[in-house]
Amino acid sequence: MVPNTAASSRGSLVGRDDEGEILLSLLHRAEQGEGGVLVLRGEAGIGKSALLQHVEHAAPERFQVIRASGSEFEDEMPFAALHQLCVPVLAHLPTLSAPYRNSLQVAFGLADGAPDPFRVGLATLELLAAAATVRPMLCLIDDAHWMDAASANAFTFLARRIAAEPIAMLFAARDQDLAGGLAALPELPVDGLSDAHARELLAAERTVTLDERVRDRLLAEARGNPLALIELPKAGGFAQPAPSPVASRIERSFQARMAELPRHAQLLLILASADPTGSPDLLWVAARRLDIDVPAATATVAASGLMVFDTRARFCHPLARSAAYRAAEPYQRCAAHQALAEATDPDTAPDRRAWHRAQATTAPDERTAAQLESSASRAQARGGVAAAAAFLERAAALSLDPGKQTERTLAAARAMLEAGGAGAAADLLASIDTERLDDLQHAAVDLLRGRIAFVRGAGGSVEGPELILRAGQRLAAIDPQRSRECFVAALEMGLVVGRAAGVMDRVLDAARSAPPTARPPDLLDALVLLNTEGHHAGVPALRRVLTGDDAGWIQAPALATVLAGELWDIELHATVTDWLGRSGRDTGSPMTIRLGLSQSAVSAVLAGDFGRAMAAIAEEEAIADALGDLPQLYPRVHLAAMRGRRGEVHDLFTEVMSRDTGQLTANAHFAKAVLYNGSADYATALDAARSAVAGGDLFLTGIALPELVEAAVRCGADAVARSALEALLERTQPAGTGFALGVAAGARALVSEGEDDHREALEHLTGSPLATHLARAHLRYGEWLRRANRRREAREHLRTAHEQLSEIGLEAFAERAAGELRATGEVVRRRSAHTYDRLTMQEMHIAREVAAGATSKEVATRLYLSKRTVDAHLRNIFRKLGITSRRQLRNIPDLG
């Protein structure tokens, strides 16, 4: 970093008063216990580092300041930047609980194991929060654009959760892509200085004497960039510099200054630029291996102002480091890396040693490639998939054996995809010579390309399952079991695309020629049977597979949740959902946990337990936020529709349409059908229900058909109603569950106008957990009785319907029941609001957990928050509910 010397006497920076006020305000709020974060964004040399230094000097003495910096040459080493930041506060590590303490030790390479990225984030939050209880904290993270992905994810996690902590976080980053969700954090753009301020800074530096023509040219080309204004005169003098981008001009300025130094000083700069640790001990040992006169070179470099040597060897600015590395001849860089490799301890830092050795190698070297492969395994075990990908990519480049080169490239592509680099993974696959691949390797390439295409979305959402299908076809003759697994994986992936896209049917058609299984008919056989012979043949086969002792659905749990719905089997759905929750937490798989929570929310909606649904949605959203991913929308849209929240449904519908995935779209249309049937806008409900069933999606078509029957009957579209009823009966009769038969009888009652069907619906649904369907069955029967002028009997069912619908919170349907009751002459009493009407989803989750006896720390762990944040939410909950203690939460009925 180059200090702005014109600022030192006044304690401010030239032209940065506005930015300074914003940063000081952030500090003041942190001092009051209101944490905050800002990302300073701007081009190289624009003054971001100077602003970090300014706020550090301006911070009150009681603040503790901790720092970290991304490194251009260390951006794949997992948790490197996070470790830098935490080193000064590791004295608080013993105060953490054992799982958190161990997570950080593993992440920082101090213990063996595989860290849970969420636990690492929460452990870091607890570590910094513990340190901040002593003194408020200022975290400064420079060069965030070069930060490793694991650290970036952890920092993003932290930044979103310090609102109730006395912690201020400041990042400085260039205007380029940021890893780990940092780009979504609040930003403070740092622009160039005004012409007046640029002239003031240039005059204050007094580095050289410039004539007017050179000064004007320099001011024009610097475009208010402070570092350019300070550095370029040192290289330009009276000569008019040629136009070029500011960053490269500044680098050339640094290179010009380096060129004036003696050879041993230049070599020391090259060596330091190749070392991402900045450890003086390592640097001196490596320097002696290059026969550098360390005392003389150090004194010369320090006097030049290009580096500072204290507890760390630091360049004056990241561009100076880049300039030194790029200015070196290839043989000089290789020599520097070789010296660093020899100076690096193979026991404490084997991965950096292997990486330096790889950079020092210019020809294929199987020994170095094998060492990199071992480093990749260690990095992956520590959660550093980006590092693993980098090691494997370099290992592939150094491989002598073509077969090993291919396998390492495939492994690198897998790791890159896991790290979120779909584009980089695709580039790695493109480098493979497919002419030399065997069928197994071809299948591996197809599988990876399928996953990449699916992750990229848009057209790839369809291409992905088809590539997985192609992999299954390639494997048919050489690995029948894996071939069948590929077919099932393609089907599971096709669920997201939606059946309307046709991909599921293409997979099912192809699956008819899949290699037979040596075991009894499996999930693939049952799905093919369902597709070719319909529900009467397919449903019994599916039931045998899904409810048998084998539990064959475990390999495709997302598909299993949908098929449980297709079977109208609540118990099976609960079994799969419970397994997802347990398995996800046991394995630490965030996607499995999220699927389990989303399905739990959907089943809670159908059961009329909206508080439980809100809690599950809040937890899924917390995990999505920790991942930097979008939350699942289908549970939210189902809940909003049942609650009759028209504005929320419309907002969610708009967001669903922007995501453009088939099955999610069908969910949104189904939700609109429920919403408008509830509010008796049957024409709109009819359009929505038609759209919901148009694709023929598993499960969704079945639950949407009753909405279509009701809307069509109310609109007088008798042919549509009869056709929908026939399609519904085709699904429900083979299923034979109380849920299926009750829903079918209710729909049949609407078409037939028969009282027996209304009674049958109530008989099947009474006592079931499907409170929403039971309440609506009472409503339909009450409406039928009123139209038959049997008012007294109608009042009984309408009163029951109104009570149940109101108790659950189906507001639109409850209002419809109230209207029918008033038509019978009865006065309808307004029911009190539900607890969940007064709380946010996150507050509902916290309230339920605390009511069940959970501590603030336990709730914090579940929602990836700090204990202090949970306590702040609890205070809001108490205020909204008019209570004063945790004990009182236990006495609120709808928190159970």
N, C-alpha and C positions, 0 to 999 in steps of 0.2 A: 504494500500500500504506500502511495506517495502522499504525504500530508500536505494539506493546503496551508502553506506557511503564512499566507495573508490572514488566516483566521486565528492564529495562535494567541495573539495579544488580546483579542476581543472575546475569545471563547465562542466564536461563531464562524460559520463558513461563508465565503463570498457567494451571494446569490442563493443561499439555501435557508433563508429565514422561515419560509412556510413549511418546508420539510422538517426543519428543526423543531418547530412548534408541535407538529403532529407526533413526532417521536417522543418529545418530552411529555406530551399528554398521555401517550401509551405508558410511559414510565410512572407517571403520577397515578394512573388507574391501577397499575400493578401494585404500587405501594399501598393502595387502599384495599387490596385483595381482589381486584377485578382483572384477571389476567387477559392478555390480548396478544395478537400476532400481526405482523405486517411483512410482506415480501417486497423489498425494494427492487424494482425491475428497471433495467436500462442497459445501454450498450457498454462495451468494454471501455474503462477509463472515465466514465461519466461522473464518478464520485460516490458510488455506493459504499465502497470500503471506507472512504473518508467520513461518510455519514455514520457508519458503524463506530468508527473511532470517536467521532464527535459525541454520540450519545453515550458511549462508554465513559468519556471524560466528564460529561454533564450529569451522569447518574449520581444521586446522593451517596454519601459515603457508606450508608448502611446497606446498600445493594451489594450482593455478591455477583460478580460477572464471570460467566463461563463461556468458552469459545470453541468453535469447530470450523473447519473449512473443507470444502470439497476439493478433490485433486483430479486434474485432467488425466493423470496416469494411474489413478487408483479408483476409478469410478465403478469397478466391478468387484472390489474387495468388500464382502458383506459386513455391514455394521461398522465400517472404518470411521466414518464421520461421527456416528453416534457414540462410539467409544471415546473419541477425542473430547466430545462435549462432557461426557460423564466422568472422566478421570478425576477432575477436581473434587467431585462429590461422592466418590466411591467409599469414603469413610462411613457413609450412611447405609451402605449395602447390608451390614448385619442386622439393621432394623427391619428389613423386609422379611416377609414370610418366606419359608424355604422354597416353594415353587417359583416365586418371583426372583429370589436371589439366584437360584440355579439357572433360570432362564437367561438372566443377564450374564452370568459367568460363562454359559455355553455360547451365547451370542458374541461375546468378546474373546472367545478362544481360551478362556481360563479353565474350562471343564469340557469333558466330552459329552456328546448328545446332540439331539436335534431340537432347536428352539421353536416354540410355538410363536409365530410372529405377533399374534394378538397379546400373548402373555408378555412378550418382550416389550411391546408398546405400553402395556399397563404397568409392568414392572418399572419401566423408565419413568412413567408418570408418578408412581409412588416414590421412586428415588428422589426425583426433583422436588416433589411436594414435601417430602421429609426434610430436605435441605432448606426449602423455602420457609419452613416453620421457624427457622432460626433467623434468617434475614431474607427480605424479598430478593428475587433473582432476575437477572438479565441474561438471556441466552442470545449470543451473537453467532450466526452461521453464515460465513462468507462463501462465495463461489458455489452456491447451492446447485447451479446448473451442472456441476461436475460431481455431485454427490452420488455415492453408490445407492442402488435402488432400495436395498434393505433399510438403510438409514433414512432415506427419503420417506419411505412408508411409515417408519416409526416416528419421524418428526411430524408428518402430516397428522398421524394419530394423536400425538401430543398437542399439536396446535389447536385441534378441534375440541380439546378437553381441558383447557387451562382456565376457562372463564371464571371459575370460582377459586383460583389459586393466585397467590402473589407472584406471578411469573410473567415476564414480558419476553416474547420471542421475536427476533428480527432476523430475516434472511436477506441476503443480497444475491441477486441472480441476473444473468444477462437475459436479453430478449430472445430466448429460445426455449424449446420444449423442456419441461421439468419433470422429473420422475416422481412416482409415488403420490400423486395428487396434490403436490405443492402448488401447481398452477391454479387450483381452485381456492386457495387461501386469499384473504384480503390483500390487495396490492397497493403500493405507493409508487407510481411511475416517477422515475428520476430522469428529467429531460436536460438538454444542454442549457448552459448559462445564456442569459441575454447578452447582446453585444456590449452593453455598458459594463456588465459584471465580468465578461470575458476580458475586456480591456483592463479592468481593475486588477484581475488576477495576473494577467500577463505583466503588467507594470510592477506588481508586488514581487514577482519571482526574481526579476533582475538577473537572469542567468546569463544572457548575452545581450549585446547591443544590436538592435534590429533597425534597419532603415524602414521608412514608411511603407515602401512597396512590399517588402518582405512581410512586415507586420500585417498589412491588410490581407495579403494572400494567405498567411497563416491563420488569421482570424476567420477568414471565409471557409477554409478547408477544415479547421478544427470543429466548426459548427457548435461552439460552446462546450466542447468536451474538455474538462479541466485537465485530465492527464495529458491530452494532446497539447494543450497550451503550456504545460510545464515541461514536457519531454521534447517536443519537436524543435524548439529553438536550440536545444543542446546539440542536435544533429544537423540543423539547417543553417545556422549562422546567417550570413548575408545571401547564401545561395537560395534561389527559389525552388522549393521542393516540387517534384512532379505530383499531380493529383493521384490519389489512391485512397482506398477505404481507410478510415481512421485507425481501426484496430491494427491493420497490417503496417500502417505508417508508424504507429507507436512501437510495434515490435521491432521494426527496422531501426528505430531510434535507439532502443535498448541494445540491439545487435551492434550498432555503430559504436556505442560506448564500450561494449565488451571487446570489440576488435582492437581498441586502444590499449587493452590490458596485456600484461606479459602472458606467455604461453601457460605457465603453471597456474595462474589465476583463471584463465579461460577453461582449463581442464577441470578445475575445482567447480566452476559454475556448471559445466556440462554434467559432472558427476552429481551435483546437488539437484539439478533439474530432473535427473533420472530416478531420484529417490523420493518416494511419496511420503516417507515417515518423518523426514526432517530431523532425524536423530543425529546429533553431533557425533556420538560415539561410533555409530555405524559409518558416518561420512569420513571420519578421520582414518578408520581402519581401511576403508576402501581406497581412500586417497593415497595412503602409503603403498598400497598394492600397485598403484599407477606411478609410483616414484614421484609424487607431488611433494614439494617442500611445503608442508602443511602450515607452519607458522607464517612464512612469508606470503603464501597464497591467501591465507585467511585475512591477514592484515591488508593486503592490496584490495581484495574484494570488498571488505568492510569499508575501506576508505572511499571506494567508488560509489558507495550508497546503494549498490545493487542488491546486497544481502545484509541481513542482521544475524549475528551469531550469539544466542543466549541459550535458554533451555531447549530451544529448537532452532534449526537453521532455516531462516525464512527469507524468501525473496521480497524485494520492496513492493512488488506487484505481480499478480499471476501472469500478466503478459511478459514480464521479465523472465519468468521461468520458462514460458512457452518459447520465447525468443532464444534462450540459451539452448534448449533442446533441439529446436528446429534448425538453428545455425550450425549445429555440430555435423561433421561429416559422418556418414554411416559407420565407418570403422571406429570413430570416436564413441558413438553411442553404444556400439557393441562392446567396446572395451569397458565403458562405464558400467554397463549392466553386468558384465562378467565379474568386474571387481566387486560390485554390490552383492552378486550371488555368492561369491567366495567369502564375503564379510558377514553375510547373514547366517544366523544360527540355524542349522537344519532341524534342531529339536523344537525350538520355540516358534520359529517362523518358516516352516517348510514350504508353505505356499508362495510366500514372497520370494523365497530362494528359487523355487521352480520357475516362477514368472520371470525373474531377472535372467535366469539361465536361458529361458526360451527367447527372450528379447536379444540375447547375445548370440543366438544361433541363427545362421543364415542358410544352412543346408539341412535337408532331412536328417533327423536324429531320433532314432527309436527310443533311446534311453530317456531323453528329455521328454519325448511325447508320453512315455509311460509315467514319468513323474507328474506331468500335467494332468494326466488322467486320474492319478491318485489325489492330486489337489482338488480336482473337480468333485470327487466323491466326498472329500472332507467339507468342501464348500457347500455342497448340496445338503449334507447332514446338518450344517449350521444354518440352513435356510437361505443360503446365498446362491439361488438358482442362476442369477445373472453372472456371478463369478464362475459357476460351474460351466455355463455356456461359453464364456470367454476362454477358460482353460481348455475345454474340449475343442473349440474352434482352432485354437493355436496347436493343440495336439494333433488334430487332423492335418494341418498344414505341414507339420514336421514328420508325419508318418511315412515310413518307407514302404510298408506293405499296403497295397491297394485295398485289400479287404478291411484291414484295421482302419484305414483312412475313411472308408465309407461308414463303418460302424460308429466311429468317433464323430463324424459329421452328423449322422442321424441322432446320436445322443446329444450333440450340441444343439441341434434344432429342437429337440424335445425340451431341453432345459430352457432355451430361449423362449419357446412358446409358454412354458410355465411361468417365466419371468414377465410375461405380458408383451414380449417382442414378436408379435405375429409376422410383421414385415421382415425382420431380421431372420426369423426362422425360415420364411419362404425363400429368402436369398440363399441361405445355406443349402436348402434342398435343391435349388436351381444349380448349385455348383457340383452336384453329384452327376457322374456320368452314368445315366440310366441304362446304357447299352451293356454295361458289365454287371448289372444286378441279377441276382437269382430271384425266384418267385417270392421267397420270404422277404427279401429286401424291397422288392417292388411293392409288396403289400404294406410294409412298414412306411414306405414313402407315401402311398395312397392314404394310409391312416392319418399320417401327420398333415398331409395336404388337406384332408377332409376337416380335421380339427381347426386348422388355420383358416380355411374358408368359412367355417361356421362362426368362429370367433370374430372374423371381420364383418360378418353380417351382410345385409342387403342381399345381393344375388348369391353370395356365398352361403347363406342360410339354407338354400336349396342344394347348392353344389356340394356342401359338406357331407350330408347324409349319402349322397350318391357316390362320393369318393370312398366313404366307409363301406358302402355296398360293394364297390369294385374290389376293395381289399378282401372282403369276404369271399367274393367269387374267385380271386386269385388263390386263396388259401384252401379252397374246397377240396382239392386233390391231395394236398400235402399236410394239412392240419385241420381236419373236419371240425373239431370242437371249437378251435379259434375262429374258424369260418362262421359257424353258427353264432358265436358271440358277436362277431362283426355285424351280422344281420340284425341282431337284437339292438346293438348299439346304434345302428342306423335308424331303426324304428324309434328308439328313445329320443334321438336327436330330431327326428322328423316331427315329434310331438310339438316342439317349439315352433316349427315352421307352420304347422297347421295342415290339416288334411286337404284343404282347398288347393294347396300348391301341387298336389298330386304325388309328392315324393314318397309319402307313406305307402300309397298303393303300388308304386313302382317297386319299392323295396319288398312288399308282400308278394307281388307277382314273381319277383326274382327268387324269393325265399322258397317258393314251391319246388325249385330245383336244388335247394341246398342239400348238402350231404346229410344222410340220415344219421340220427343219434343212436348210439349203441344202447342207451338207457331208455326207459319208458318215455312216451311223448312229453316234450318239454314246452317251455313258453313259446318258442318259435312255432312249433307244430300247432299249438292251440290258437295262436294268432292267425296263422294261415287258414285254419279251419273256420275261424270266425269270419274271415274275409271272404272265403269262397262259398261257405254253406250257410252263413248267417248265424244269428244268435241262438237258435234252437239247438244247433250242433256245437257252436263255438263256446257258449257260456258254460255248459257242463265240463268241457275240456279245460277251460281256463280255471274253473273252480278247483278241479283236481290238482292242477299244477300249483296254483297260488295258495291253496290251503293244505296241501300235503306236507308230509314230514320233511321233504327235501328243501322247502323254502327256496325254490329256484328263482324267486323274484329278487333276491338279495343282490344279484349282479346288475339288476336294472330297477332300482328302487323308484326312480321318477316315473317310469312306465307302470310300475306296480301300483302307485297311488292312483293313477288314472284308471287302471283296469279294475281296481277295487270299486271305484265309482261306477264303472260300466257294469259291474256285477251287482250294484246297489247294496253292497255289503259293508255296513258301518263298522262291524267288528274287525273285518280284515283291514279296512282303512286305518283303524285305530292301531292295529298291530304293526302295520308298516310305518305309520307315523311315529309310534313309540320307538321302533327300532332305529329310525333315522336320527332321532334325538340322542339316543344312547350311543349309537355307533359314531355319530359326528363328534360327540364330546370325547369318546374314548380315543378316536384316531386324530382328533384335532382338525378334521376336515371342515372348513367353513362352509363349503357348498352343501355338504350333507346336512349340517346343522340348519342352514337357511331353508333348505327344502323341507326339513321336518317342521320347522317353525311355521312356514307358510301353509303347509297342509294342516297343521294343528289349528291355525287361525281359521281356515276354511271350514273345518269340522265344527269349530266353536260357533261360527256364524250360523250354520245349519241347526246347531243345538240351541241357538238363542242365547248363548253365553257371550255377550258382546264384550264384557270386561276381559274375559280370557282371550278373546280374539285380539283386542287392542294390545294386551300385554305381549302376545306372541308376535304381532306385527312390529311393536316397538323393539323387541329384541332382535328380530331379523334386520330391521333398519339399522340398529346399532352395529351389527356385524358388517352389513354392507358398507356403512360409513367407515368402519375401521379398515375395510379392504379398499376403500376409495371406489366402490362400485355403486351402481344404481340399485335401489331397493326393489324387491318384487312388488308388482302393482296389483296382481289379481286378487290377493286377499283383501287389500284396501278397497278395491272397487266392489267386491262382493259385500263387504261390511257397509259401505256407504249406501249401496242400493237397498239393502235390507232396512237400514235406519231411515230411509226415505230422504236422504240428504241430496236434493237435486243439484245444488250448486257444486258440491264436492264430486258427485258422479260426473258432471259435465267437465270439470277441470281434469279429473282423472282420465276421462274418455279422450280428451284432447292429448294428454300425455301419452296414452296408449297408442293413439294413431301415429304419433311422432316416432314411436319405436318400431312400428311396422312389422310385428311378428304375428303370424296367423292365429295361433291358439290364444295369445293374449288379446287379440282383437275380438275373437269369439267370446272370450270372457267378458269383455266390455259390453258387447251387444246383449249378452245374457243379463248382465247387471241392469242395463237400461230397460229391458223387458220387465224385470222384477219391479224396478222403480215405478214405471208407468202403469203397470197393472195395479200396484198399490194405490196410486193416486187417481185411478179410474180414467186415465188417458189411454184408452184401449187402442186407438188408431196408431198412436206412436209406439205403444207396446208391441203391436202386431208387426210393424216394420222392423223393430229391433229384434224380436224373436225370430222372424224369418231369416235375418242376417246371422243370428247366432247358430241356427241349425243348418245353414246352407252348406257349410264345409263338411258336415258329417263327422266332426271331431269326436273321438272317444270321450265318454263321460259328459262332456259339455252338451252334446246333442241330446242325450237322455234327459238331463236336468232342465234343458231349455224347452223341450217339447211341451211339458205341462203349461208353461207360460204362453206358448204359441196357441195351445188349445183354448185357454181362457180368453186371450185377447181376440182370437178369431170368433169365438162364440158371442162375445159381447159386441163385436162389430157386425154380426150377422153374416160372417164369411163361413157358411156351414161346410162347404166342400173342403176348405182349408182345415177347419177344425176336425172333420172326420179323417182326413188324410194324416194329420198330425197325431190323432189318437191311435190310428192303426200303427204308425211307426213307433209310438210309445209302447203299445201293447206287445209289439214284436220284441222289444227289449226287456220289458218288465216281467212278462209271463215266464220266460225261461229262468230269470233270476230267482223269482219265487220268494224273496225276502219280504218281511213286513213293510219295510221302506218302499220297495218296488210296488207291492200290491196296494198299499195305501195311496201312493201317488197316482197309480193307474186308476184306481176306483174313483178318486176325486176328479180326475180329468174326464172319466167316462160319465160321471154324474152331470157334468156341464153339458155334454153333448146329448145324452139320453134324456135329461130332465127326470131321471128316475130317483125316487127317494131311497131305494135300497142301496144304490151306489154311494150316496152320501153317508149312509149308516156304515157301509162296509169300509169306507175310507177312514171314518172315525175309529172303527174297531181295530183296524190294522195299525193305526198311528198312535192310539192311546197307549201310554206306557213306554213308548219308544223315546230315545233321546232327541228326536227331531221335533223340538218344540215349535219351530217356525211353521212346519208343514201341518202339525196338529192344529195350531191356532187358525191357520188359513182354512183348514177343512171345516172348522166350526163356523167361520165367517161365510163360506160358500153355502153351507147347509142353512144357516140363519137367513141369508138372502133369498134362498129358494123358498123357505117356509113363509117369509113375509110376502113374496109375490103370490104364494098360494093362499093368502089371507088367513094364515094360521099364526096370528100375531103373538099369542101367548107363548107358543112353542118357539117362535122365531126369537122372542126376547131372550129366552133361556140361552140359546146358542149364540146369539149376538152379544149378550152380556158376557158369556164365557170367552168369546173371541176377543172382545174389547179388553177384558181384564188380562188375558194372556198376551195379546199383542202389545198392550201398554207396558205390561211387566217386562216383556222381553226388550221392547224398544223399537218395534216395527212401526214407526210413527205414521207413515202414510197409510198402511193397512189399518192401524188403530183408528185413524181419522175416518177411514171408509166405514169401519164398523160403527163408530160413533154416529155417523150420518144415518146409517140404517136403523140404529136404535132410536134416534130421534123420530124417524119416520113411523115407528111403532107407538110413539107417544111417550117414550121414556126420557127422563132427564138424565143426561150423561155428566158424571162428575169428572173433573180434570184431575189426572193423577200427578203426584209430585215427580220432580225431575230425578233421573238416575244419577248415580255417582259419576258414571263415566261421561255424562253430559257436561260435567264441570271440570273434567281433567283432560289433559293431553294424553296421547297414547303412552308416552314415556312416563308421565306421572302416574297413569293407571298401572303400569307395570310395577313401578316402585311401590305404590300403595298396596298392591296385592301381595308383593313379596314381603314387605314389612308387616302387613297384617298376618301373614303366615309365620312370622317369627324370624325372618331374615335380618341380619345386621346390615348396617350401611355398607360395610366393606364387602359383604357377600353380594349385595345388590350391585355395587360398583363393579365387581368382577364380572357379573352377568351382562351388564350393559356397557362394559369397557369405559367406565367413567372413574373419576377419582372419588374417594369417600366424601371429600368436601363438597363436590358437585351434587352428590346424592343428598347430602344433608340440606343443601340449598333448595333442591327440589322438594324435599320433605316439608320445609317451612312453607313453601307455596301451597303444597297439598293441604297442610293444616289450615292455612288461611282460607282456601277455597271451600273446605268442608266444614269450617267453623269449629275445629277441634284443636286441642293443645298437646296431645301426646300420642305416642305410638300405640299405647294400649287401647285408646279409643278407636283406632282403625279396625281393631278386631271385632268391634261391635257394629260395624257397618255391613249390612246384609249382602249387598251386591259386590263386595270385595272378596267374597269367599270363593 
